[in-house]
């Protein structure tokens, strides 16, 4: 009996190492964040044998539901929690895990959401997702029946949280860099169009900007689109001449 237990523990440990390696590989190859979160939920649900698993990510000081074991199509990307709201909000605010083996709904920090039937489950484990000490989100596990989470299980979820946190921060950094690149390109196009208008209409820089802005509003197009049209028109004119 003892040998069987040891074997199972070894298999569980090997499974955890394999998964952490897989998630690390996904992050290194820049897999889409949704795919990483879905795999995280799948693995946690299997290893912990839990009835529910949620992943919340921090956006503009609110926790947004991003992934779930159970189908919640209407709540994904829509359900939002304030910092400090419910057990999840408390975990986010204090950056500390909470493990409740039974009667989770009687905890004074608990808040019910009609959208989630999992609120009626007995056991609740909530672990912060951190990256360099900065809060990124929260991972929640729930069991229908009373269940005690071991220290090893909590450490495993925390380790997964570190990897997820690194992936989220990387994705956000890439998104910010992409946004700045697009903004820089737009500014260059607008500046060039302003120069063309100044030359052709004999107006100053401010008037050229207002002209672009006016046509942008009238045609319900972005300033960049109007600027590109001005540049294209000027290039065609030069070709014709």
Secondary structure as GFF3:
##gff-version 3
##sequence-region A 1 241
A	DSSP	alpha_helix	2	28	.	.	.	ID=ss1
A	DSSP	alpha_helix	33	48	.	.	.	ID=ss2
A	DSSP	beta_strand	52	59	.	.	.	ID=ss3
A	DSSP	beta_strand	62	68	.	.	.	ID=ss4
A	DSSP	beta_strand	80	82	.	.	.	ID=ss5
A	DSSP	alpha_helix	86	94	.	.	.	ID=ss6
A	DSSP	beta_strand	98	100	.	.	.	ID=ss7
A	DSSP	three_ten_helix	104	106	.	.	.	ID=ss8
A	DSSP	three_ten_helix	117	120	.	.	.	ID=ss9
A	DSSP	beta_strand	123	131	.	.	.	ID=ss10
A	DSSP	beta_strand	134	143	.	.	.	ID=ss11
A	DSSP	alpha_helix	151	201	.	.	.	ID=ss12
A	DSSP	alpha_helix	205	219	.	.	.	ID=ss13
A	DSSP	alpha_helix	223	240	.	.	.	ID=ss14
###
